[in-house]
Amino acid sequence: MPSSVGEPSAVAYLALRLRRRLSWARTQGVGALVEEERLHPVDRARVAHAKHRWRRRHGVAPGSATPVYVVGLQRSGTNMVLRGLDRAPEIEVHNESDRRVFRRYQLRSDQAVIETIRRSRHPYVLFKPLCDSHRTAELLGLSGVRAGKAIWIFRDVDDRTRSSIAKFGDSGLEAVRQIIAGDGEEIWQGRRLGPETLTRLREFRAETLTRETAAALLWYARNSLYFDLGLDRRRDVFLLGYDHLVDEPDRVGRELCAFLGLPWRDELFSHVERRHPVHRPAHIDPAARAMCVAMRARLDQAALAPAWRDPEEADL
């Protein structure tokens, strides 16, 4: 997970990224790295060509695009969703690695986002500002562009914990220790956390935390923002569960397209291997696990009764 704890110099930051990529390739395989970082040149060229051809035939007037923000917590399936939506030629995609909009995985500025939206000739411009998820409400209402939409993605805490540690090591542990110490607002992981969330986190002793428990606490804290920011009551936010998507990719994919106003195509989520998730428990402190279980139940319930859809509408 990108960390803001003691922000490194440019050279140190590049070295850190390289070490993480090499570690990911060594432990997960080169194929996983290529898919994770979207490095396959043929796939990238094919997508770019399809979008160029679409712009020539159907491009919209600059300034008329709707921004879409994919938010939530890293290692929650956001790349899987982006890979599908990127196949829609109507959508211009800007991932966290796009230096025109992001710097070290965080948005450069609201103005950079606004200018990108205004230049686009696509109906939708999609960003993945995971480190800025605490600013979702603000991003949805940026001035000078159309009102946006957001997709908040969450994943099972055990699966996300293992994936996060495999990719980011102890960065989650460092971040939670800093939040418990009262310096959370200095790092993106701790910004905008509600008083109740902070109280719950401070019930744990920073010096005895394991990285598994810290990763779970960070999962709890960042997903609590979905409710603390009032996103669960907004019709412009779609709550997407990773488990729900892999269990029923067509149903969830169709609902997501309906939310966006995007025509459904079978190929959008054909890369999602349909399966019923089976979770292997991580070594998480029992008290932290109880908090996460309650939060997961709350998220699942909210996903089943989305605010974006009129309750009188028939099921898709």
C-alpha positions in Angstrom: 0.0 0.0 0.0 1.4 3.4 -0.9 2.6 5.0 2.4 2.8 8.6 3.4 4.8 7.8 6.6 7.9 9.8 6.3 7.6 10.5 2.6 10.8 9.4 0.8 12.8 11.3 -1.7 12.2 10.7 -5.4 15.1 8.3 -5.7 14.2 6.4 -2.5 10.6 6.2 -3.7 11.5 4.7 -7.1 13.8 2.2 -5.3 10.9 1.2 -3.0 8.5 0.7 -6.0 11.1 -1.4 -7.7 11.7 -3.6 -4.7 7.9 -4.1 -4.3 7.5 -5.1 -7.9 10.4 -7.6 -7.7 9.0 -9.0 -4.5 5.5 -9.3 -6.0 6.9 -11.0 -9.1 9.0 -13.4 -7.0 6.1 -14.4 -4.7 3.1 -14.1 -7.0 4.7 -14.7 -10.4 5.6 -12.5 -13.3 2.2 -13.1 -14.9 0.5 -11.6 -11.8 2.7 -8.6 -11.9 2.0 -8.0 -15.6 -1.8 -8.2 -15.0 -1.5 -6.1 -11.8 0.4 -3.3 -13.3 -1.4 -3.6 -16.7 2.0 -4.0 -18.4 1.0 -6.3 -21.3 1.8 -4.2 -24.4 -0.6 -6.1 -26.7 -3.6 -5.6 -24.4 -2.8 -2.0 -23.8 -2.4 -1.3 -27.6 -5.7 -3.1 -28.3 -7.6 -1.0 -25.8 -6.0 2.2 -26.9 -6.8 1.5 -30.5 -10.5 0.7 -29.7 -10.8 4.0 -27.8 -9.1 6.0 -30.6 -11.5 4.5 -33.1 -14.5 5.2 -30.9 -13.5 8.9 -30.5 -13.2 9.3 -34.2 -16.7 7.9 -34.8 -18.6 8.9 -31.7 -16.5 11.3 -29.7 -18.5 13.8 -27.6 -17.8 17.5 -27.2 -15.1 18.4 -24.7 -16.5 19.4 -21.3 -19.5 17.0 -21.4 -17.9 14.0 -19.7 -19.1 12.5 -16.5 -16.3 11.7 -14.0 -16.4 8.3 -12.3 -14.2 7.6 -9.2 -13.2 4.1 -8.1 -12.6 4.3 -4.4 -12.2 2.1 -1.3 -9.0 0.3 -0.1 -6.1 -1.1 -2.0 -6.1 -4.9 -2.7 -9.9 -5.0 -2.8 -10.4 -5.9 -6.5 -10.3 -2.5 -7.9 -7.9 -3.5 -10.8 -10.4 -6.3 -11.7 -13.2 -3.7 -12.1 -11.0 -1.3 -14.0 -9.9 -4.0 -16.4 -13.5 -4.6 -17.2 -14.6 -1.0 -17.5 -11.5 -0.2 -19.6 -12.9 -2.5 -22.3 -15.8 -0.1 -22.8 -14.6 2.4 -25.5 -16.8 5.1 -24.0 -14.7 5.3 -20.9 -11.4 7.1 -20.6 -9.4 5.5 -17.7 -6.8 7.1 -15.5 -5.2 4.7 -13.1 -3.0 5.6 -10.1 0.1 5.3 -12.2 -1.0 8.1 -14.6 1.5 10.9 -13.7 -0.7 13.5 -15.4 -3.3 13.1 -12.7 -1.5 11.3 -9.8 1.7 11.8 -7.8 2.7 8.9 -5.7 -0.7 7.4 -6.0 -2.5 10.5 -4.7 -4.3 13.1 -6.9 -2.1 15.9 -7.8 -4.9 18.5 -7.4 -8.5 19.0 -8.1 -7.6 21.3 -11.0 -5.6 18.4 -12.6 -8.8 16.3 -12.4 -11.0 19.0 -13.7 -8.8 19.8 -16.7 -8.6 16.1 -17.6 -12.4 15.8 -17.5 -12.8 19.0 -19.6 -10.4 17.8 -22.3 -12.0 14.3 -22.7 -14.1 13.4 -25.8 -15.4 10.3 -24.0 -18.8 10.3 -22.1 -17.0 9.0 -19.0 -13.6 9.7 -17.5 -12.7 7.2 -14.8 -10.1 7.8 -12.0 -8.9 5.4 -9.3 -8.0 7.7 -6.4 -7.9 5.1 -3.6 -5.6 7.2 -1.4 -8.1 10.0 -1.7 -11.2 7.9 -0.9 -11.8 10.1 2.2 -12.5 12.9 -0.3 -15.1 11.1 -2.3 -18.0 13.5 -1.5 -15.8 16.5 -2.5 -14.7 14.8 -5.8 -18.3 14.1 -6.7 -19.1 17.8 -6.5 -16.1 19.4 -8.3 -17.1 22.7 -9.8 -17.0 23.3 -13.5 -17.6 19.7 -14.6 -20.6 17.4 -14.5 -21.6 15.8 -11.2 -19.7 12.6 -10.8 -20.4 9.0 -9.7 -18.3 6.8 -7.4 -17.8 3.0 -7.1 -16.8 2.0 -3.6 -15.2 -1.5 -3.6 -14.7 -3.7 -0.6 -13.3 -7.2 -0.1 -13.2 -9.8 2.6 -10.9 -8.8 5.4 -8.9 -12.0 5.5 -8.3 -12.1 1.8 -7.4 -8.4 1.7 -5.1 -8.7 4.7 -3.0 -11.4 3.1 -2.9 -9.7 -0.3 -1.9 -6.4 1.3 0.9 -7.9 3.3 2.2 -9.8 0.3 2.3 -6.5 -1.8 3.1 -3.8 0.8 4.7 -5.6 3.7 4.6 -3.6 7.0 3.3 -0.3 5.6 -0.1 -0.9 7.1 1.4 -1.6 10.5 3.3 1.7 10.4 0.2 3.6 9.3 -2.0 2.2 12.1 0.7 2.9 14.7 0.8 6.5 13.6 -3.0 6.8 13.7 -3.1 5.3 17.2 -0.4 7.8 18.2 -2.7 10.7 17.2 -0.9 11.7 14.0 -3.4 10.1 11.5 -4.2 13.3 9.7 -0.6 13.5 8.5 -1.1 10.4 6.3 -3.8 9.5 3.8 -4.6 6.3 5.7 -5.8 8.3 8.7 -7.6 11.3 7.2 -11.2 12.0 8.0 -11.7 9.0 10.3 -14.7 9.5 12.6 -14.4 9.9 16.4 -15.9 6.4 17.0 -13.5 4.8 14.6 -10.5 6.5 16.2 -11.7 5.4 19.7 -12.0 1.8 18.5 -8.5 1.8 17.0 -7.0 3.3 20.2 -8.2 0.4 22.2 -5.3 -1.5 20.7 -1.7 -1.1 21.9 0.5 0.0 19.0 3.6 -1.8 20.2 1.9 -5.2 20.4 0.1 -5.0 17.0 0.9 -7.7 14.4 0.9 -6.7 10.8 -2.1 -9.0 10.2 -4.1 -7.2 12.9 -3.0 -3.8 11.7 -4.1 -4.6 8.2 -7.5 -5.7 9.5 -7.8 -2.5 11.6 -6.9 -0.4 8.5 -9.6 -2.3 6.5 -12.1 -1.5 9.3 -11.1 2.2 9.4 -11.1 2.9 5.7 -14.3 1.1 5.0 -16.0 2.9 8.0 -15.6 6.0 5.8 -18.3 4.7 3.5 -20.8 5.2 6.3 -19.2 8.1 8.2 -19.1 10.2 5.1 -22.8 9.4 4.4 -22.0 7.7 1.1 -24.4 4.9 1.9 -27.3 7.5 1.6 -26.2 8.9 -1.8 -27.7 7.9 -5.1 -24.4 8.7 -6.9 -22.4 6.0 -5.1 -22.4 2.3 -6.0 -21.2 -0.2 -3.3 -19.5 -3.2 -4.9 -18.4 -6.3 -3.0 -15.6 -8.3 -4.5 -17.1 -11.5 -3.3 -20.5 -10.5 -4.9 -18.7 -9.8 -8.2 -16.9 -13.1 -8.5 -19.9 -15.1 -7.3 -22.3 -13.4 -9.8 -20.2 -11.4 -12.3 -23.1 -11.0 -14.8 -25.6 -9.8 -12.3 -23.2 -7.4 -10.5 -21.7 -6.2 -13.8 -25.2 -5.4 -15.2 -26.1 -3.5 -12.1 -22.9 -1.5 -12.3 -23.6 -0.7 -15.9 -27.1 0.4 -15.1 -25.8 2.7 -12.4 -23.4 4.3 -14.8 -25.9 4.4 -17.7 -23.5 2.3 -19.7 -24.7 -0.3 -22.2 -24.0 -3.8 -21.0 -21.6 -6.0 -23.0 -20.7 -9.6 -22.1 -17.0 -9.0 -22.6 -16.8 -6.3 -19.9 -16.6 -8.9 -17.1 -15.7 -12.0 -19.1 -12.3 -12.0 -17.4 -13.9 -12.5 -14.0 -13.7 -16.2 -13.1 -17.0 -17.1 -11.6 -16.5 -18.9 -8.2 -18.0 -19.0 -4.8 -15.4 -17.4 -2.5 -13.8 -19.5 0.2 -11.9 -17.5 2.8 -8.8 -18.8 4.7 -8.7 -16.9 8.1 -5.7 -14.7 8.7 -4.1 -14.4 12.2 -6.1 -11.4 13.3 -6.7 -10.4 17.0 -10.1 -11.6 18.1 -11.3 -8.1 19.1 -10.2 -6.7 15.8 -11.9 -9.6 14.0 -15.2 -8.9 15.8 -15.1 -5.3 14.6 -14.4 -6.4 11.0 -17.1 -9.1 11.1 -19.7 -6.4 12.2 -18.4 -4.0 9.5 -18.6 -6.7 6.8 -22.2 -7.5 7.7 -23.0 -3.8 7.5 -21.4 -3.5 4.1 -23.1 -6.6 2.7 -26.5 -5.3 3.9 -25.9 -1.9 2.3 -24.9 -3.6 -1.0 -28.1 -5.5 -1.0 -30.2 -2.4 -0.6 -28.4 0.3 -2.7 -29.5 3.9 -2.3 -28.8 4.6 -6.0 -31.7 2.5 -7.2 -35.3 3.5 -6.6 -36.8 0.9 -4.3 -39.9 0.7 -6.6 -37.8 -0.3 -9.6 -38.0 -3.9 -10.7 -34.9 -6.0 -10.4 -32.7 -6.2 -13.5 
